[in-house]
């Protein structure tokens, strides 16, 4: 689950990958219309376009629908709390709603650990593992091996490790503009961050779980001379887990593109603003 398959570095027999981890293997940079921008917002898109009008109308429709839904059924108990609600999957619905259970406090190599042996615990584990596997730490050999050893099931660790090491080859790092140790060149900030938006249980048994994690990813290099500005993409990561006696561990991962929402009309931020945001805003521990 990396950039390897997109760039001809071969696949990992323990993983299948439809797209590069983070969905960034074939990103397109959309420069602002008009102006003399460098890809980081030197120009601005028109204040109002037909797509903008459609977006506004869409928001109004969504608000009306939300109000109607909120008023439906009066003040009775809708069962939204989940108490006695049964299996959401039976009705075709499985929202990633807050459960009130706090995120885990345990850490293994700086990575959350000690997840509960239930569906909620498996979903939280999958979200946290997707985030760390889609982080900039994977581009450094030493940190990558620490990550894999911390989250991989003992029976799959060697296969996963060899696959990731092959994916993040020196040639690949050079191709995306990084130094051999995975760091950004002087004057630039490397951005590779995965942000889970929701989780869904595909299968669950006593000691195994198959979880899908819908994510948004950021990838690129900041800096005035960067030819790979930071872009974003949407993708779904499938994480197969196995209980090792005390925690959920990764057996196999794969991913596919989307679901992808319509891009908004927010003005593009400058390179320095993106770099500052990445350095100042930390990540999260994800809980179901």
N, C-alpha and C positions, 0 to 999 in steps of 0.2 A: 504494500500500500504506500507507494511513493512515486517519485517521478520516473523511476526506472523504465517501466514498460512504455512510457511515452517517448523516451529518448534512446531506445534501442539497447538498453542494458540488460535485457532479458527479464524473465519473470521468476518469481520465487515459487517453488513447488508447493509451498505451504500457504500461498496466497493467490487470489485471482484479482486482477485489477483492470477495470474497464477504463479508468482514467487515472492520472497521477494523483497522489494524495494531496488534498487541498483543491483538487479540480483545476489546478493552474497550469497543467502541461501545455494547453493550447489556448491560452488566454488571448483576447484581442484588446488592444489599447484603443479606447475611443477618445480622441482628442476633442476638446471643446470646439464648437463651430465658431469660425471667425477668430479674430484676435491673433496674437503671436505667442500663444502658450507653448510650454515645453512638455505638455502631457501632465503637468501637475496643477493646471488651473490658471495659466497665464491669460487665457481667454475665458469667455463665459458663454454658455448656451443662451438662446433667446429666452426672454422672460416668460413668454407664453407660447405654447405650440398646441397643435391639435391633440397631441398625446397628453399634454398637461391638462387640457380641458377634459379629456376622457378620464384622466386620473382623478380630477376634482369631482366629477360626476360619480365616479366609482366610490369615492370616499363617502359622499353624501348617501348613496344607496346603502353602503355598509352601515353607516350610522343609523339610518332608518330601520334597517333589519335588526341591528343590535338592540334598539329601543323596543321594537316589537317583541323580540325574544325575551327581553328582561321583564316585560309586562305580561307575558303569557302565563296563564295558569294562576294568576292572583298571588296570594301570599303563602300558598301551600308549600310543603317540602318537596323540592324537585329531585332530591336524591343526589345533588351535585357533590355533596361531601364525600360520597363513596361508601358511606356506612350501609352495609347490607345490600349494596348495589349489585353484587355478583360480578361476573367477568365482563368487563367492558367490551372485550373482543367479540363476545356473542352478538352484540348489537352493531358490530362494525365500527365501533368508536373506541379510540384509546388516546385521549388527550394526555399530554405530559403536564398534568396539573400539580400544583404544590400539595404535598401530603402532610406537611408539618414536621416531618422527620428531618432532623438536622444533618448536614453533611458530615461525613466521617472525619475524625480528628487524627487518625493514624497516618503516618507517612512512611514510605519505603523509597529511599533515595530521592526525597522531595516530592514524591508522587503519592496522591491519596491512596489509602489502603484500608483494609478491615471492613469491607462491605458486607451487608447482611445477606444471609443465604435465603433470599426470596426474590421475586420478580423486581421489586423496587431496587433492591441492592444490586442486582445484575444490570439494571438500566443505568444506575449511577456509576457503576464501574465502567460500563461501556462508554458513557459520555466522557468520563475523565481520561480513559485510555485513548479515545479518539483525539482528544485535545492534545495530549502529550505526544502521540505519534505524528500529529500534524504541527509540531512546534519546531522552532529553529534549532533546538538541541539535537535533532536527528541528523543535522548536517555536520556535526562534529563527531569523529569516530569514537572517542572515549565516552562522551555523553550519550551517544546512541547506544552503545553497549550497556551502559548503566540503565538506560530506559528499558531496553528489551529484557534484561535480566530481572528488573523489578516487576514487570507486568506479564511476562510470558509464563505459560504453564511449563513445568519442568520437561514434559514430554515433547514440547514443541519449540523450546528455546533455541536449540541449535539450528533448526531449519529456518526459523524466523530471523535469527541473527545473520546467517549467511545470506539470506535473501536481501535484507536491508543493506548489508555491507556492499553487496554487488550493485544495488541500486544507486547508492551514494558514492559512486566512484570518483576519483580525482578528475577524470575527463568530464564527468557530469557537473561537478562543482565549478570547473573552469568555464563550462558552457553557459552557466547561469550567472557568471560574473563574480564568483566567490573565490577566496583564497583556498589553498589546499586544506587548511584546518576548518573550513566552513564559515569563516568570518568574512565580513564585508570589507572591501577595499577602503583605504583611507578616505575620509570625507563622506562616506556613505553609511547608511543603516540598513541591515538586512531584516526584512519582515517576512515571517512565515508563522501565521497564527490561525488556529482552527477554533471556531466558536460554535459549539453545539446549540441548536435551536429547539431540539426536541428528540425524544426517544420513543421507540415502539418495540414491543416484544413480538418477534416472529415465532419463536418456539421457546418453551420452557419445560424443563424436567428437573428432577431432584438435584442432579449434579451437573447439568449442562444448560446453557442458555444461548439463544441466537437473537441478537439485538440489532436493530437498525437505528442509526443516529443521524439525524438530519443536521447538516452543518453549513456554516458560511466560513469561507477561508480568505485570508489576506496573504498576498505573496508579491515580492518584488524588492527593489533596491531604491532607497531615497537618495537624493543628491542631484546637483545640477547637471552632472555629466552622465547620469544613469540613462541607459537605453532600455531598461526594464522597470518602468515605474510601477509602484504598488497598485495592484488590481485586486478585485474580489471575485469570488465564484461560489456557487452553491453545489453541494454534492451530498450523497447519502453514504455513510460508512456502515458496512455490516461487520459486526464483531461477534465472533463465536467464542464463547467462554466455557471454562470448566472449573468446577470447584476443586481446590487442592487440599481441602481439609480445614482451611482457615480463611480462605478468601477466593474471590473470582479471579481467574487468570486467563490470558489470551491464548487461544489455540490457533486461530486463523482470522485474517481480515481481508476484506475486499471493498470496493466502492463503485458507485456509478454516479453520473452527472445528474444534478437536479434533486428535487423540484426547484426551479428557479423563478423567482418573482420578477415582475417588470422593474427595470431600473428607474429610480426616481429622478427628479430634476434638480437635485441638490447640486450647487456649484462645486467643482472639484477643488480640493484643498491643495495648498502648496507643499512642496517637498519637505520643508522644515517643519511645517505643522504636523505632517504625517509622522515624521521621525520623533518629534516631541511626544505625540500621543502614544506611540509604541513604547517609548522609554518611561513614560509617566503613568500609564494605565496598566495595572497588573492583570493577571488572569484570575479565574475562579476555580473553586472546588464545586463540582456539579453534584446536585442531589436530585432525586426523583421527587 
